[in-house]
Amino acid sequence: MGCWASYIYHGVSMIDRTDVFTSGEDGVWIYRNPALAATGSGAVLLFCEARQVPAPGVHGDYAPASLVLRRSTDGGVSWGPTQVLATNPHGAAHNPTPVHDPATGAVHFLYGLDYEHLYYTRTDDGGATFTDPIDITSIALEFRSEYNWKAFATGIGHAIVLSTGRIVVPVWMALGTQGPHRPSVVASIYSDDAGRTWERGELLPQTLRNPSETQPVELGDGRVLFSIRNESPERRRAWSVSPDGATGWSSPRFDPALFEPICCAAILRAQLDGRSAVVYLHPDPPEPVLTPPTADRNHLTLRASFDDCRTWPVARLVDPGIAGYSDLAQAADGTLLCAYGRGTIDGNPWHKKHVSVARVEPGWLLA
């Protein structure tokens, strides 16, 4: 287990961070792509990919990998041993996507193998045990008549259960004609029966350059907003909104306040000292260099909006160093949990040294 680090602001400790996974542990080359789920009972589940060194000429996303989990039963203060949920000795095990259902306490879990196969499982005991995985690739294949994808993935990061009970999971798919994950489109899959069966949603309007990793949030009026990574020259985060998380997606628009580092980012509906807010976590360097895109994966910044993402009056720096993919959850005691890739093993921002969790007091964010 990694050591704690405390950040002091105005003489008060408001952030604690621990390195939960570290490169080289358990024979793993690097850990990447964290995803979080926090339950009302105090359990916190941190999922990520445990990758081995890829063979020469193989893209790192396709390296042999396992999907692993560490659990906390005290809101992210301490962490139990590593659990292995899935292993692919010959290729990718990728895009862990947990979904916490506050009505039942269950955590649904979707993931992929080889960017071709999609699986679903769930835990009803805070991650101690999981049901046998079910192959739900058939729902991914339903998109092929409209978009003949060669790579398919969920998320990345957590998905959501709407106030109606519908599970909404963002997905992206790529033709693979311009590298393995480009060009690409975004859509959703959803379940109205607690994960027993799945349906495909509509493709989002195809106005962005290579949209991919997406996270959802339910707005105050019940609509669903997708926060979309993209490679458009505007270099701004893109939003698209649906009345139900499946149909009627609006044409994506750029948020002028949110720099797009071409990186997974996290979005979450949270309670901040009694105020309903949307919080957003992304690398936001003060002086972007733009090329290569990975050079801008630093200065991890946490923002808050109190008007459903129209404005972002609050911004706080969580980590000034190299920081990449991230996810967010809120612990049962109200603490915000920021999981993210941190540091580097060799100077390459893709090759993260740690997957860390920062515990953020809402009072610091609002100060």
ABEGO torsion letter per residue (X at the ends): XBBBBBBBBGGBBABBBBBABBBGBGGBABBBGBBBBBBAAGBBBBBBBBBBBBBBGBBAAABBBBBBBBBBAAGGABBBBBBBABBBAABBBBGBBBBBBAAAGBBBBBBBBGGABBBBBBBAAGGABBBBBBBAAAAAAAAAAABBBABBBBOBEBBBBBAAGBBBBBBBBBAGABEAAOBBBBBBBBBAAGGABBBBBBBBBBABBGBBBBBBBBBAAGBBBBBBBBABAAGBBBBBBBAAGABGBBBBBBBAABBBAGBBBBBBBBBBGGBBBBBBBBBBBABBAGOBAAAABBGBBBBBBAAGGABBABBBBABABBBBBBBBBBBAAGBBBBBBBBEBAAGBAABBABBBBBBBBAAAAAX
